[in-house]
Amino acid sequence: MVPVARAAPVGRVAAGSSVVELARPRFRPDPAADRDAMERLQREIAETAVFDNGFGFDADAVGGSGAGDTEDGDPPLVAGVDQAFLDDRVVSAVVVSCGGEVVERTHAVTATRMPYVPGLLSFREGNPIFAALATLETEPDLYVIDGSGRLHYRQAGLATHVGVAVDAPAVGVAKSLLCGTLDADPDGRRAGWRTPIRADEAVDAPDGTVVGHALQTRQYDSRPVINPVYVSPGHRVGATTATDLVERLCDGYKLPEPTRRADSHADTAKSEVDTDATGSEVDTA
């Protein structure tokens, strides 16, 4: 199977032709909104999100050779989503895989509309991601997103925002802990170790609610040590299942293969984005 590789024109969002569309367009993030409006939208997204398993594929097939079917009889398609930044632009990359085989790569280049603000990442990166998703020709069964899901102040991180907006199973994988309290100290743990992350006073959820897990996906035999990743459900996936899926997808690496592939594609696309003599953006991918 030959992977499809394309790029969206700068700032373009396909209208009507994409297989991936916003099921809930009211959740499209507005970077120009004030903070109160952004937080209100996040609370509505969290109320809409489903933090239990609600997908139609065999979870045991994810990260394997592709054996195991969806409800339609096909192996599950897993999309990795990541981004790279270039001056005042963002390159949003999506790579779709079936088992270990890439079936599609795509990206979009858009302008950044707001700076990074902890807890409001989806208002910076959400629309660029939707622009990239609008160029897909395959419909993923699962999204693995570089960022938090339920592991968020208002239970609506980037993976939850994206998953709820497109109404698809989504998992968030973060490299740093935004909030919450680990049940156990992660220092020096061996690969395969995990511990629940529970809501604390910083999280808009009942204290003790499991909002994710710290997962030690890889570790050296000696220092320097590798820190765990922080996995949380985005939408239509439970906390334990989300961690199981990510562990299966890491295959000996710290980060899951879908987001590693998306990160690589974002960097490649970034290097191919030029500015012409008139100052307009040109995507040469």
Summary of the structure (lengths in Angstrom):
residues: 285
radius of gyration: 18.1
end to end distance: 20.6
largest distance: 56.5
contacts: 1030
relative contact order: 0.18
helix: 24%
strand: 26%
